[in-house]
């Protein structure tokens, strides 16, 4: 079965109900959200009544709750030891919020080493994750996201991700989120996705993949820039991304769109999900609907 959705919003008033209604409006059967703004620490108590209402709404509309994903805020950077205590504390709180919402997967950017080098950065991440998970016995799994290699990002290669996985004691609490734009910008060739998966399986193991972020890229392979593009408008192309989305080995893995808003205002997800389901790219749909070429 295809599990396809996008990033959706979550707010203080309607919380998960808002997320579900937005996902429904796109024709999605899964989704991803932040439990608060990704750039700050402002968080509101989880409203249990709203959560129960959202779960009921999901059941009525064919949304698979066990495929829903939370994304950890960007301000958590376990690779930088100066912010380690904050990152560990805040990630623990995010795990608790996931449990309160009934979500069992949270995507985490490994972090940026900020000048100490990738090797030390990876060790910092390992130490931080070991602290986070030391006394954690809940169901939430942390999915380390593959990164584009912008600046001093850690996790730009599969080997770096595996080094982190190897160093964490509670390996059963960890998985991986692959991002197609990030992988392309990091230098991986996704035009032959079977070959990439063979490489991934050899280094990390396909069973570790818990989420796929589906994004086209504005950049050529290996640019290390991390600039997402709408499906079919970038260097990866719609047909290549379709092979990722429908790959039989990833059938049970949720696919999440993080493609840019048109004019930074209009979400493209309804149209993109429709094209994915039909397996056919509608060339020029953005120009026809919005009068512009892309999200630029």
C-alpha positions in Angstrom: 0.0 0.0 0.0 1.1 3.6 -0.7 1.5 5.8 2.4 1.9 9.3 1.0 1.5 12.6 2.8 3.3 15.9 3.5 4.4 18.3 6.2 1.3 19.8 7.9 0.8 22.4 10.7 0.1 21.9 14.4 -1.0 24.7 16.6 -1.9 25.5 20.2 -5.7 25.7 19.7 -6.6 22.6 17.5 -3.3 20.7 17.8 -3.5 17.3 16.1 -7.0 18.0 14.8 -5.6 20.8 12.6 -2.9 18.5 11.3 -5.4 15.8 10.3 -7.8 18.2 8.6 -4.9 19.6 6.6 -3.7 16.2 5.5 -7.3 15.2 4.5 -7.5 18.3 2.3 -4.4 17.1 0.4 -5.8 13.6 -0.1 -3.0 12.2 2.1 -3.1 9.0 4.2 -0.2 10.0 6.4 1.6 13.2 7.5 4.5 14.8 9.4 4.4 17.7 11.8 6.4 19.6 14.4 4.9 19.7 17.9 5.8 23.4 18.0 7.8 25.9 16.0 11.0 24.3 14.8 13.1 27.4 15.6 12.2 27.9 19.3 11.3 26.1 22.5 7.7 27.3 22.9 5.6 24.2 23.5 2.0 23.9 24.8 0.5 21.0 26.9 -0.9 18.3 24.7 -4.7 18.3 24.8 -5.8 14.7 25.2 -9.4 15.5 24.0 -8.0 17.0 20.8 -5.8 14.0 20.3 -8.7 11.6 20.7 -10.8 13.7 18.3 -7.9 13.6 15.8 -7.5 9.8 16.1 -11.2 9.4 15.4 -11.0 11.7 12.4 -8.0 9.7 11.0 -10.0 6.4 11.3 -12.9 8.0 9.4 -10.7 9.2 6.6 -8.3 6.3 6.1 -5.2 7.9 7.6 -2.8 5.4 9.0 -1.9 6.6 12.5 1.0 4.2 12.8 2.6 5.9 9.8 2.4 9.4 11.2 5.7 11.1 11.9 6.9 14.0 14.1 10.0 16.1 13.1 12.3 17.2 15.9 13.0 21.0 16.0 16.1 22.3 14.2 17.4 23.9 17.4 18.5 20.5 18.7 22.1 20.1 17.8 23.7 17.1 19.5 26.8 17.4 17.4 27.8 20.6 19.3 28.8 19.8 22.8 28.3 23.4 24.0 24.6 22.9 23.5 24.5 19.2 24.5 22.6 19.6 27.8 19.9 21.7 26.2 19.6 19.3 23.2 19.4 16.2 25.4 16.7 17.8 27.6 14.6 19.1 24.8 14.8 15.8 22.8 13.6 13.9 25.9 10.7 16.3 26.1 9.9 15.8 22.4 9.8 12.0 23.0 7.3 12.5 25.8 5.2 14.7 23.6 5.2 12.0 20.9 4.0 9.5 23.4 1.2 11.8 24.5 0.1 12.1 20.9 0.5 8.4 20.2 3.2 8.9 17.5 6.0 6.4 17.5 8.5 8.0 15.1 10.5 11.2 15.3 12.9 12.4 12.6 16.0 14.1 13.9 18.7 16.0 12.0 22.0 14.6 13.4 23.4 18.1 13.8 26.4 20.3 12.8 29.8 20.0 14.4 30.5 23.7 14.1 34.2 23.4 13.6 35.3 20.5 15.8 35.3 18.1 12.8 33.0 15.3 11.7 34.6 12.6 13.8 34.1 14.6 17.1 30.7 15.7 16.0 29.6 12.1 15.5 31.0 11.2 18.9 29.0 14.1 20.4 25.8 12.8 18.8 26.5 9.3 20.1 27.0 10.6 23.6 23.9 12.8 23.4 21.7 10.0 22.1 23.0 7.6 24.7 22.0 10.2 27.4 18.5 10.7 25.8 17.8 6.9 25.6 19.5 5.8 28.8 16.4 5.7 30.9 13.9 5.8 28.1 11.6 2.7 27.7 8.9 4.1 25.5 7.8 3.1 22.0 9.1 6.1 20.1 11.9 5.5 17.6 14.4 8.3 16.6 15.0 8.4 12.9 18.3 10.0 11.9 17.9 12.0 8.7 20.4 11.8 5.9 21.8 15.3 5.3 23.0 17.2 2.2 26.4 18.2 3.7 25.8 21.9 3.9 28.3 23.7 6.1 29.4 21.4 8.9 26.5 19.0 8.8 27.1 15.5 10.1 25.3 12.6 8.4 26.2 13.6 4.9 27.3 10.0 4.1 25.7 6.7 4.8 29.0 5.7 6.6 28.6 8.7 9.0 25.0 7.7 9.8 26.1 4.1 10.4 28.9 5.2 12.7 26.3 7.0 14.9 24.0 4.0 14.8 26.9 1.7 15.8 27.8 3.9 18.8 24.4 4.1 20.4 23.7 1.4 23.0 19.9 1.1 22.4 20.1 0.5 18.7 16.5 -0.8 18.7 15.4 2.8 19.4 17.0 4.1 16.2 16.2 4.2 12.5 16.9 6.3 9.4 14.9 8.8 7.4 16.2 9.1 3.9 15.7 12.5 2.1 15.9 12.4 -1.7 17.0 16.0 -2.1 19.6 15.6 0.7 21.0 12.4 -0.8 21.2 14.0 -4.3 23.0 17.1 -2.9 25.3 14.9 -0.8 26.4 13.2 -4.1 24.4 10.0 -4.3 23.0 9.0 -7.7 19.3 8.1 -7.3 18.6 7.6 -11.0 19.3 3.9 -10.3 17.5 3.6 -7.0 17.9 -0.2 -6.9 21.7 0.3 -6.9 21.4 2.9 -4.2 19.3 0.6 -2.0 21.9 -2.1 -2.4 24.5 0.2 -1.2 22.3 1.4 1.7 21.5 -2.2 2.7 25.2 -3.1 2.7 26.2 -0.2 4.9 23.2 0.3 7.2 20.4 -2.1 6.3 17.1 -1.4 4.5 15.1 -2.5 7.6 16.4 0.7 9.3 14.5 3.0 6.9 11.5 4.3 8.8 10.5 7.3 6.7 11.3 8.8 3.3 11.3 12.6 2.6 10.4 13.0 -1.0 11.7 16.2 -2.5 13.1 17.2 -5.9 16.3 19.3 -5.8 17.2 22.7 -7.3 20.8 21.5 -7.4 23.1 19.3 -9.4 24.2 16.1 -7.6 27.0 16.7 -5.1 26.3 20.5 -4.6 25.9 20.2 -0.8 23.3 23.0 -0.7 20.0 21.4 0.4 17.5 23.4 -1.7 14.2 21.5 -2.1 12.2 21.8 -5.4 8.7 20.8 -6.4 8.3 17.3 -7.9 9.3 17.2 -11.5 10.8 20.7 -11.5 14.2 19.8 -10.2 17.3 17.8 -11.2 16.0 14.5 -9.9 12.8 14.5 -12.0 9.3 13.1 -11.4 10.0 9.6 -12.9 13.0 9.0 -10.7 11.1 10.1 -7.6 8.2 7.9 -8.5 10.6 4.9 -8.5 11.6 5.8 -4.9 7.9 6.2 -3.8 6.7 3.0 -5.3 9.8 0.8 -4.6 8.5 -2.6 -3.3 11.1 -2.8 -0.6 9.8 0.5 0.9 6.1 -0.2 0.5 5.3 0.0 4.3 7.4 3.1 4.8 5.6 6.5 5.0 6.6 8.9 2.2 6.5 12.6 3.2 6.6 15.6 0.8 8.5 18.7 2.0 8.4 20.5 -1.4 8.3 24.3 -1.3 5.1 26.4 -1.2 4.4 28.2 -4.4 5.2 31.9 -3.9 6.0 30.8 -0.3 2.2 30.9 0.3 0.4 28.1 -1.5 1.0 24.4 -0.6 1.6 22.2 -3.6 0.7 18.9 -1.8 -2.8 18.2 -3.1 -1.6 18.4 -6.7 1.6 16.5 -6.1 -0.1 13.7 -4.2 -2.7 13.5 -7.0 0.1 13.2 -9.6 1.8 10.5 -7.5 -1.3 8.5 -7.2 -1.9 8.7 -11.0 1.8 8.1 -11.6 1.7 10.8 -14.2 3.4 14.2 -14.1 1.3 17.2 -15.2 3.9 19.3 -16.8 3.4 23.0 -16.3 0.7 22.7 -13.6 2.4 25.4 -11.4 2.5 27.8 -14.4 -1.1 27.1 -15.3 -2.4 27.6 -11.8 -0.1 30.3 -10.4 1.4 32.0 -13.4 5.0 31.3 -12.3 7.6 28.7 -13.3 8.4 27.2 -9.8 8.6 28.1 -6.2 11.7 30.3 -6.7 
